[in-house]
Amino acid sequence: MADRPHTPLLDRINVPADMKGLSDDQLVQLADELRAETISAVSETGGHLGAGLGVVELTVALHAVFDTPRDRLIWDVSHQCYPHKILTGRRDRIRTLRQQDGLSGFTKRSESPYDPFGAAHSSTSISAALGFAAARDLGGQPDVALGDAIAVIGDGAISAGMAYEALNNAGHDKRRLFVILNDNEMSIAPPVGAMSSYLSRLYAGAPFQEFKAAAKSAISLLPEPFQEGARRAKEMVKGMTVGGTLFEELGFSYVGPIDGHDMEQLLAVLRTVHDRADGPVLIHTITQKGKGYGPAERARDKGHGVSRFDVITGEQAKAPSNAPSYTKVFAKGLLAEAATDKRIVAVTAAMPDGTGLKEFGAVHPDRTFDVGIAEQHAVTFCAGLAAGGMRPFCAIYSTFLQRGYDQVVHDVALQRLPVRFAIDRAGLVGADGATHAGAFDVAFLANLPGMVVMAAADEAELMHMVATAAAYDAGPCAFRYPRGEGVGIDLPERGTPLEIGKGRIIREGKGVALVSFGTRLQEVEAAADALAARGITPTIADARFAKPLDADLILDLAARHEALITIEEGAVGGFGSHVAHLLAEAAVFDTGLKYRSMVLPDTFIDQASPRAMYDIAAMNAEHIEAKVLSVLGLSGLKSVGA
């Protein structure tokens, strides 16, 4: 492990109020030390590195100019919040990031008063900031003097529909509100001293309306990379000109673009708008993701998400693995199907790497669509593709598909259009915590008429479910699979379509039937092995389908066993609830069957390792074993190995 960085000035800062007496030159030094501390901390914990490095100067400037937490600073998505956490009383815990009982990798209201609004999904900041501004003006907290609301949003997140809705509403409402547009698509040149000084004097001395006009006219004086950044603003938001015409038309005062790594410019602009603004203001800053750390700057993703790494070399620690990830298996299966079916297309919402569609896009670029951070649009776009005769696969994380639920219902299911939903990150996901857990998709999809819902028990099953989805044209379908590696079994070159609504028996036994839906099957088998030492031999079944249920299989198991237990990586209302409904309607409970379901608990589980999260959820092998003993009236016996 590299030595901790030398940070004499940062060592004096516990909360932002400690920054108020610092000179501008000291704030520059503080930013340098903050960047070094961020790199050092993330090298030990892993996490989102590049985004935070891109806003170090902005973070220092915002806390220096505004009065947080009275002023509400809201980070959109909040991948970039690690420097903010270091400055707001959490430096002593920054090396617990994304670990069990440690700091969240995102902003979190329960963690600090400096996190006024929790985030992890994109494009929520402007709406929340407007809510704070309205609450301030309406006296929402009579005992608290609420100040300004500041939203920091990236160029990707501002392209989402919710951000446009918020901008439209805020511009109409005319309340004092600040939106910082952090445009990090473009790498910029080092700050130019003379230009920086000129802009600082320009911004600090002009009346507000002249200040805005001067900022616009100064673009031609910027270094060439900055001019390019300003020109790129046209592409960032359709219809927007360099001078921010779209934002002006929406009712915002637009300032920029400015160099987000030049402290002198940042401080001058922020102080000016802080002192003079009387309505909504948008400040357009151009930054460089991964700024100040060579390995991140050179990386294709600018160090977006990293595991633990060596600070000197940037080399990341890689855990040994003999099995491919489920995401890669999905990509393999989809490529195999697309090789013989030209109607197969793939759609993702700004996650080509995370969903495996990068590999698909490399082979079939004309059949791959990344629609940006726009899950609602992605779903309805797929509906249009399906209505036009294509076979679309809509690859979206479970947690993000929640954002497109109305479109799933209204545009896909209601019209029985054959959209295939590939749902990655099903179940508990580890370090990203509750905001990224895939807990609810089975419950919100399996209640829709005509929807087919599958869950893969292992990577070979995932291959078969991709093939099943490709072949199924009678209506919409979905298949879910977790984050991480498979179990290491052999994979076919191409999947084989499954019979819709049919499960399979894994192991015949007696007394109790364990019906698994998804990848808890490995834990079910481990529990059965432990129970065998007691002379208890459960039957194990893999349901494969939550909808349509394999009613014949479920009812047969219920008739042949004293007890039946379902196990799934989802919330109540999912597979187990559908089984319970089937058993109740068939009057099976009248026969004395003991039925139990194991689902995720009715709470949000904070970050930890996936196994630790399933321990908290009581869904690992030992918990399944205990559930069997309990339902059979043997819970007083000491568990094997305890």
C-alpha positions in Angstrom: 0.0 0.0 0.0 1.4 3.4 -0.9 2.0 5.9 1.9 -0.8 8.3 2.7 -0.4 11.7 1.0 0.9 14.7 2.8 -2.1 17.0 3.4 -1.3 19.7 5.9 -4.1 22.1 4.8 -6.7 19.4 4.4 -5.8 18.1 7.9 -7.2 21.4 9.3 -10.6 21.0 7.6 -13.2 19.0 9.4 -16.3 20.8 8.0 -16.8 23.4 5.3 -16.9 26.2 7.8 -13.2 25.6 8.4 -12.6 26.8 4.8 -14.0 30.2 5.3 -10.8 31.9 6.4 -8.7 30.4 3.6 -7.2 32.6 0.9 -7.9 31.7 -2.8 -4.4 30.4 -3.1 -5.0 28.2 -0.1 -8.2 26.9 -1.7 -6.1 25.8 -4.7 -3.7 24.0 -2.4 -6.7 22.4 -0.6 -8.0 21.1 -3.9 -4.7 19.5 -4.7 -4.5 17.8 -1.3 -8.2 16.7 -1.6 -7.5 15.1 -5.0 -4.5 13.2 -3.5 -6.6 12.0 -0.6 -9.4 10.9 -2.8 -7.0 8.8 -5.0 -5.4 7.3 -1.9 -8.7 6.4 -0.3 -10.3 4.8 -3.4 -7.1 2.9 -4.0 -7.9 1.0 -0.8 -11.6 0.6 -1.1 -12.4 0.7 -4.9 -15.4 2.6 -6.1 -16.2 5.5 -8.4 -12.9 7.4 -9.0 -13.0 9.4 -12.2 -16.2 11.3 -11.5 -14.9 12.6 -8.1 -11.6 13.6 -9.5 -13.4 15.7 -12.1 -15.1 17.8 -9.5 -12.4 18.4 -6.9 -12.0 22.1 -7.6 -15.8 22.5 -8.0 -16.4 20.8 -4.7 -13.9 23.1 -2.9 -15.3 26.2 -4.6 -19.0 25.4 -3.8 -18.3 24.7 -0.1 -16.1 27.9 0.1 -18.7 30.2 -1.5 -22.0 28.7 -0.2 -22.9 28.0 3.4 -23.6 24.3 3.6 -25.5 22.6 5.1 -27.8 25.6 5.4 -27.4 25.9 1.7 -28.5 22.6 0.2 -25.9 21.0 -2.1 -27.4 18.2 -4.2 -25.2 15.9 -6.3 -26.9 14.2 -9.2 -26.3 10.5 -9.2 -23.6 11.3 -6.6 -20.8 9.1 -8.1 -18.7 12.2 -7.6 -19.4 12.8 -3.9 -16.2 11.3 -2.3 -14.4 14.7 -2.2 -17.6 16.2 -0.8 -17.7 13.5 1.9 -14.0 14.2 2.9 -14.7 17.9 3.4 -17.9 17.3 5.4 -16.8 15.6 8.5 -16.3 12.1 7.1 -12.7 11.9 6.2 -12.0 9.7 9.2 -14.3 7.1 7.7 -13.6 7.6 4.0 -11.6 4.3 3.8 -14.8 2.5 4.7 -16.5 3.5 1.4 -18.9 0.9 0.1 -18.1 -1.6 2.8 -20.5 -3.1 5.4 -21.3 -0.6 8.1 -19.1 2.0 6.3 -19.9 5.1 4.2 -22.2 4.8 1.3 -20.7 5.3 -2.1 -23.5 7.8 -2.8 -25.0 10.7 -0.9 -27.3 9.5 1.9 -29.6 11.6 4.1 -29.2 9.4 7.1 -25.4 9.7 6.9 -24.8 13.4 7.2 -26.7 16.8 7.3 -24.4 17.7 4.4 -26.3 15.2 2.3 -29.7 16.8 2.0 -30.9 14.5 -0.7 -29.9 10.9 -1.4 -29.1 9.8 -4.9 -27.7 7.0 -7.0 -30.1 7.1 -10.0 -29.6 10.0 -12.4 -31.4 13.3 -13.2 -33.2 13.8 -9.9 -31.1 16.8 -8.6 -32.9 19.7 -10.2 -36.3 18.5 -9.2 -35.1 18.1 -5.6 -33.3 21.4 -5.6 -36.5 23.2 -6.8 -38.4 21.4 -4.0 -35.9 22.7 -1.4 -36.2 26.2 -2.9 -40.0 26.2 -2.7 -39.8 24.8 0.9 -37.5 27.6 1.8 -39.8 30.3 0.4 -42.8 28.7 2.0 -41.2 28.4 5.4 -41.2 24.6 5.4 -38.9 24.4 8.5 -39.7 27.4 10.7 -36.9 26.6 13.2 -34.3 26.3 10.4 -33.1 29.2 8.2 -32.9 27.4 4.9 -30.6 28.9 2.3 -29.9 28.3 -1.4 -30.4 25.1 -3.3 -27.6 24.0 -5.6 -27.9 21.1 -8.0 -24.8 19.6 -9.6 -25.7 17.6 -12.7 -23.6 16.0 -15.5 -24.0 16.4 -19.2 -25.3 12.8 -19.4 -27.8 13.1 -16.6 -29.2 16.4 -17.9 -30.2 14.7 -21.2 -32.8 12.6 -19.4 -36.4 13.6 -19.5 -36.8 14.2 -15.8 -34.1 16.9 -15.9 -35.9 18.6 -18.8 -39.1 18.5 -16.8 -37.4 20.1 -13.8 -35.7 22.8 -15.9 -39.0 23.7 -17.5 -40.8 23.9 -14.1 -37.9 25.8 -12.4 -37.7 28.4 -15.2 -41.4 29.0 -15.0 -41.3 29.2 -11.2 -38.6 31.9 -11.2 -37.3 31.0 -7.7 -33.6 31.6 -6.8 -32.0 28.3 -7.7 -28.5 27.3 -8.9 -27.8 24.5 -11.4 -24.2 23.6 -12.0 -23.9 21.7 -15.4 -20.8 19.6 -15.0 -19.8 18.9 -18.6 -17.0 16.3 -18.4 -17.3 14.9 -21.9 -14.4 17.0 -23.2 -10.8 17.0 -21.8 -9.6 20.6 -21.4 -6.1 22.2 -21.6 -4.4 23.4 -18.4 -5.7 26.7 -17.2 -4.2 29.7 -18.8 -3.1 32.3 -16.3 -3.8 35.5 -18.2 -7.2 34.2 -19.5 -8.1 33.1 -16.0 -7.3 36.5 -14.5 -9.2 38.3 -17.3 -12.3 36.3 -16.7 -12.1 36.7 -13.0 -12.0 40.5 -13.3 -14.7 40.4 -15.9 -17.1 38.3 -13.8 -16.4 40.0 -10.5 -16.9 43.6 -11.7 -19.9 43.6 -14.0 -23.5 44.1 -13.1 -25.3 40.8 -13.4 -26.9 41.2 -16.8 -23.6 42.6 -18.2 -21.8 39.8 -16.5 -23.8 37.1 -18.3 -23.4 38.9 -21.7 -19.6 39.2 -21.1 -19.4 35.6 -20.3 -21.0 34.7 -23.6 -18.8 37.0 -25.6 -15.6 35.8 -23.9 -15.9 32.4 -25.6 -13.8 33.5 -28.5 -11.0 34.4 -26.2 -10.8 31.0 -24.6 -8.0 28.5 -25.5 -8.9 26.3 -28.4 -9.9 23.2 -26.3 -12.3 25.5 -24.4 -13.8 26.8 -27.7 -14.3 23.2 -28.8 -16.0 22.5 -25.5 -18.3 25.4 -26.1 -19.1 24.2 -29.6 -19.8 20.8 -28.2 -22.5 22.3 -26.0 -24.6 22.5 -29.1 -24.6 18.7 -29.4 -25.1 18.1 -25.7 -28.6 19.4 -25.6 -30.5 19.5 -28.8 -31.2 23.0 -30.0 -28.8 24.7 -27.5 -26.4 27.3 -28.8 -23.1 28.3 -27.2 -24.8 31.2 -25.4 -27.2 28.8 -23.6 -30.3 29.8 -25.7 -32.3 26.8 -24.7 -31.7 27.5 -21.0 -32.5 31.2 -21.4 -35.7 30.3 -23.2 -36.6 28.0 -20.3 -36.2 30.9 -17.9 -32.7 30.4 -16.6 -29.8 32.9 -16.6 -27.0 31.0 -18.3 -23.3 31.6 -17.5 -20.5 29.7 -19.3 -18.9 27.7 -20.3 -16.1 28.1 -17.7 -13.1 26.1 -16.7 -14.2 23.8 -13.9 -10.5 23.2 -12.9 -9.6 26.9 -12.6 -10.2 27.9 -9.0 -9.9 31.6 -9.8 -12.7 31.4 -12.4 -14.9 29.2 -10.3 -14.7 31.4 -7.3 -15.3 34.5 -9.2 -18.3 33.1 -11.0 -19.8 31.4 -8.0 -19.4 34.5 -5.8 -21.0 36.7 -8.4 -24.1 34.6 -8.9 -24.4 34.0 -5.2 -24.4 37.7 -4.5 -26.5 38.9 -7.4 -28.9 36.2 -8.6 -32.6 36.7 -8.1 -33.9 33.7 -10.1 -32.8 30.4 -11.5 -29.2 30.3 -12.8 -27.4 27.6 -14.8 -23.5 27.7 -14.7 -21.9 25.5 -17.4 -18.5 24.2 -16.3 -16.3 22.1 -18.4 -14.3 19.5 -16.5 -12.2 16.4 -17.2 -13.3 13.1 -15.6 -10.3 11.5 -13.9 -8.5 14.8 -13.7 -5.1 14.8 -12.1 -4.5 11.0 -12.0 -2.8 9.7 -15.1 -4.1 6.1 -15.1 -7.7 7.5 -14.9 -7.2 10.1 -17.5 -5.8 7.5 -19.9 -8.5 4.9 -19.2 -11.3 4.5 -21.7 -13.9 5.0 -19.0 -11.8 7.7 -17.2 -11.6 5.5 -14.1 -15.4 5.5 -13.7 -15.6 2.3 -11.5 -12.4 0.7 -10.1 -11.4 -2.0 -7.8 -8.6 -1.5 -5.3 -5.5 -0.3 -7.1 -1.8 0.6 -6.8 -1.6 4.4 -6.6 1.8 4.5 -8.4 0.9 2.2 -11.4 -2.9 2.4 -11.4 -3.0 -1.4 -11.7 -6.2 -2.8 -10.3 -6.5 -5.8 -8.1 -8.3 -8.6 -9.9 -9.9 -11.5 -8.0 -9.1 -14.9 -9.6 -12.1 -16.4 -11.4 -12.8 -19.6 -13.4 -16.3 -18.5 -14.5 -17.5 -15.8 -16.8 -19.8 -13.1 -15.4 -23.6 -13.5 -16.1 -23.4 -10.3 -18.1 -20.8 -11.8 -20.4 -22.9 -15.0 -20.7 -25.9 -12.9 -21.7 -23.8 -11.2 -24.4 -22.6 -14.6 -25.7 -26.1 -15.9 -25.8 -27.4 -12.9 -27.6 -24.6 -13.0 -30.2 -25.4 -16.6 -30.9 -29.1 -15.8 -31.5 -28.4 -12.7 -33.6 -26.0 -14.7 -35.9 -28.9 -16.5 -37.4 -31.7 -13.9 -36.9 -31.3 -10.5 -38.5 -34.4 -9.2 -36.7 -32.7 -9.3 -33.3 -31.7 -5.8 -32.1 -30.3 -4.7 -28.7 -31.2 -1.5 -26.8 -29.6 -0.1 -23.6 -29.9 3.1 -21.6 -26.4 4.5 -21.3 -25.0 1.1 -20.0 -23.4 -0.7 -23.0 -20.5 -2.0 -20.8 -22.6 -2.8 -17.8 -25.2 -4.8 -19.7 -22.7 -6.6 -22.1 -24.0 -4.8 -25.2 -20.6 -3.4 -25.9 -19.6 -6.9 -27.3 -22.9 -7.1 -29.2 -22.3 -3.6 -30.6 -18.8 -4.5 -31.8 -20.3 -7.2 -34.0 -23.6 -5.6 -34.9 -23.2 -1.8 -34.7 -26.2 -1.2 -36.9 -28.4 -3.3 -34.6 -27.3 -1.8 -31.3 -28.9 1.3 -29.8 -27.7 3.2 -26.8 -30.4 5.8 -26.1 -28.7 7.5 -23.2 -30.0 7.9 -19.7 -33.6 7.5 -20.8 -35.1 4.2 -19.6 -38.7 5.3 -20.4 -37.7 6.1 -24.0 -35.7 2.8 -24.2 -38.8 0.8 -23.4 -41.2 2.5 -25.7 -38.5 2.6 -28.5 -38.3 -1.2 -28.1 -42.1 -1.3 -28.3 -41.9 0.6 -31.6 -39.2 -1.8 -32.9 -41.3 -4.8 -32.0 -44.4 -3.3 -33.6 -42.3 -2.8 -36.7 -41.4 -6.4 -36.9 -38.0 -6.5 -35.1 -37.1 -8.6 -32.1 -35.7 -6.1 -29.6 -33.8 -7.1 -26.4 -34.1 -4.3 -23.9 -31.1 -4.7 -21.6 -31.5 -2.6 -18.4 -30.5 -3.2 -14.8 -33.4 -4.2 -12.6 -33.1 -1.1 -10.5 -33.2 1.2 -13.5 -36.1 -0.6 -15.2 -38.2 0.7 -12.3 -37.9 4.1 -14.1 -39.6 2.8 -17.2 -42.5 0.8 -15.5 -45.4 2.8 -17.0 -44.0 2.2 -20.4 -43.7 -1.5 -19.7 -47.3 -1.6 -18.7 -48.9 0.8 -21.2 -46.7 0.6 -24.3 -45.5 -3.0 -24.2 -47.8 -5.3 -22.1 -51.1 -3.7 -23.0 -50.3 -4.1 -26.6 -48.8 -7.6 -26.2 -45.7 -6.5 -28.1 -42.8 -9.0 -28.0 -40.2 -6.9 -26.2 -37.5 -9.0 -24.5 -36.3 -7.6 -21.2 -32.8 -8.7 -20.2 -32.7 -7.7 -16.5 -29.2 -7.6 -15.1 -28.2 -7.0 -11.5 -31.2 -9.0 -10.2 -31.1 -9.5 -6.4 -28.6 -8.0 -4.0 -25.6 -6.4 -5.6 -23.0 -5.7 -2.9 -21.1 -2.4 -2.7 -23.6 -0.3 -4.5 -26.1 -1.1 -1.8 -29.8 -0.5 -1.6 -30.1 1.9 -4.5 -28.9 -0.6 -7.0 -30.5 -3.8 -5.6 -32.7 -5.7 -8.0 -35.5 -6.5 -5.5 -38.8 -5.6 -7.2 -38.8 -6.6 -10.8 -40.5 -10.0 -10.4 -43.2 -8.4 -8.3 -43.9 -5.5 -10.8 -43.6 -7.6 -13.9 -45.3 -10.9 -13.0 -48.6 -9.1 -12.2 -48.9 -7.9 -15.8 -51.2 -9.9 -18.1 -49.4 -11.8 -20.8 -45.9 -11.2 -19.4 -43.5 -14.1 -19.3 -41.0 -13.9 -16.4 -38.0 -16.1 -16.1 -35.0 -16.3 -13.7 -31.7 -18.2 -14.5 -30.4 -20.6 -11.9 -26.9 -20.6 -13.5 -25.1 -19.4 -16.6 -26.2 -22.3 -18.8 -29.8 -21.6 -17.9 -29.2 -18.0 -18.9 -28.1 -19.1 -22.3 -31.3 -21.2 -22.7 -33.4 -18.2 -21.5 -31.8 -15.9 -24.1 -32.7 -18.5 -26.7 -36.3 -18.8 -25.3 -36.8 -15.0 -25.4 -35.5 -14.8 -29.0 -37.9 -17.5 -30.1 -40.9 -16.1 -28.2 -43.2 -13.8 -30.3 -46.5 -14.2 -28.5 -45.9 -11.2 -26.2 -43.4 -9.6 -23.9 -41.0 -11.6 -21.8 -38.3 -11.0 -19.2 -35.4 -12.9 -17.8 -33.3 -11.9 -14.8 -29.8 -12.7 -13.7 -27.5 -11.4 -11.0 -24.3 -9.4 -11.0 -21.1 -11.3 -10.7 -19.7 -14.6 -11.8 -21.5 -17.8 -12.7 -21.0 -21.1 -11.0 -18.5 -22.4 -13.5 -20.4 -24.9 -15.4 -19.9 -25.7 -19.1 -21.7 -23.5 -21.6 -23.3 -24.5 -24.8 -22.4 -22.7 -28.0 -26.0 -21.7 -28.3 -29.0 -22.0 -25.9 -32.0 -24.2 -26.4 -35.4 -22.7 -26.1 -37.3 -23.8 -23.0 -40.9 -24.8 -22.9 -42.8 -21.8 -21.7 -44.0 -22.1 -18.1 -42.2 -25.4 -17.3 -39.8 -25.9 -14.4 -37.6 -28.9 -13.7 -36.8 -31.3 -10.9 -33.2 -31.1 -9.7 -33.2 -33.7 -7.0 -36.0 -36.1 -5.9 -36.6 -36.5 -2.2 -39.4 -36.6 0.3 -40.9 -34.8 3.2 -40.2 -31.2 2.1 -40.0 -29.7 -1.4 -37.7 -26.7 -2.0 -38.6 -24.7 -5.1 -36.0 -22.2 -6.1 -36.5 -19.3 -8.5 -33.1 -17.9 -9.6 -29.5 -18.4 -8.5 -30.3 -19.2 -4.9 -30.5 -22.7 -6.3 -26.8 -23.2 -5.3 -27.6 -22.3 -1.7 -30.6 -24.6 -1.8 -28.5 -27.5 -2.9 -25.9 -26.7 -0.1 -28.7 -26.6 2.4 -30.0 -30.0 1.2 -26.5 -31.5 1.6 -26.4 -30.3 5.2 -29.9 -31.7 5.8 -28.9 -35.0 4.4 -26.6 -35.5 7.4 -29.8 -35.5 9.5 -31.6 -38.0 7.3 -33.7 -35.3 5.7 -33.8 -35.5 1.9 -35.7 -32.6 0.4 -36.9 -32.6 -3.2 -35.4 -29.7 -5.1 -37.0 -28.0 -8.1 -35.9 -25.1 -10.3 -39.1 -23.2 -11.2 -37.5 -21.3 -14.1 -40.7 -19.3 -14.6 -42.6 -17.1 -12.2 -45.1 -16.5 -14.9 -46.7 -18.5 -16.2 -46.2 -20.7 -13.2 -45.7 -24.4 -13.8 -48.9 -25.3 -12.0 -48.6 -29.0 -12.7 -45.2 -29.1 -11.0 -46.2 -27.0 -8.0 -49.4 -28.9 -7.4 -47.6 -32.3 -7.8 -45.0 -31.3 -5.3 -47.6 -30.0 -2.9 -49.5 -33.3 -3.1 -46.4 -35.5 -2.5 -44.8 -33.5 0.4 -45.6 -32.5 3.9 -44.2 -29.0 3.3 -43.3 -26.8 0.4 -40.9 -23.8 0.6 -40.1 -21.3 -2.2 -36.9 -19.4 -2.3 -36.2 -16.3 -4.5 -34.0 -13.2 -4.7 -36.8 -10.7 -4.7 -39.3 -8.9 -2.6 -42.7 -10.1 -1.4 -45.2 -10.1 -4.2 -43.1 -12.1 -6.5 -42.7 -15.8 -7.3 -43.7 -17.0 -3.8 -46.8 -14.9 -3.8 -47.9 -16.4 -7.1 -47.3 -19.9 -5.7 -49.4 -19.1 -2.6 -52.2 -17.8 -4.8 -52.1 -21.0 -6.9 -52.2 -23.2 -3.8 -55.0 -21.2 -2.2 -57.2 -21.3 -5.3 -56.6 -25.0 -5.6 -57.6 -25.5 -1.9 -54.3 -27.2 -1.3 -54.0 -25.6 2.2 -57.1 -27.5 3.2 -55.1 -30.7 3.0 -52.7 -29.5 5.7 -49.7 -28.6 3.5 -47.2 -26.4 5.3 -46.1 -23.6 2.9 -43.4 -21.0 3.5 -41.7 -18.5 1.2 -38.3 -17.1 1.6 -38.0 -13.6 0.1 -35.9 -10.5 0.6 -37.0 -8.8 3.9 -39.2 -5.7 4.0 -36.3 -3.3 4.3 -33.6 -1.7 2.3 -30.2 -3.4 2.9 -27.1 -1.3 3.0 -23.9 -2.1 1.2 -21.8 -5.1 2.1 -20.4 -8.0 0.2 -23.2 -9.9 -1.6 -22.9 -12.9 0.7 -23.0 -10.6 3.8 -26.1 -9.0 2.3 -27.8 -12.4 1.9 -26.8 -13.2 5.4 -28.7 -10.0 6.5 -31.6 -11.1 4.3 -31.4 -14.6 5.9 -31.3 -16.3 2.5 -28.0 -18.3 2.5 -27.7 -22.1 2.9 -27.8 -22.1 6.7 -31.0 -20.1 6.7 -32.6 -22.4 4.2 -31.6 -25.3 6.4 -33.1 -23.6 9.4 -36.3 -22.9 7.6 -36.7 -26.5 6.7 -36.0 -27.6 10.3 -38.5 -25.0 11.5 -41.3 -26.0 9.2 -40.8 -29.7 10.1 -40.9 -28.9 13.8 -37.2 -29.7 14.3 -35.9 -26.2 14.9 -34.7 -27.0 18.4 -32.0 -29.2 16.9 -28.5 -27.7 16.7 -27.5 -26.9 13.1 -24.8 -29.0 11.5 -21.5 -27.2 11.8 -22.8 -24.7 14.4 
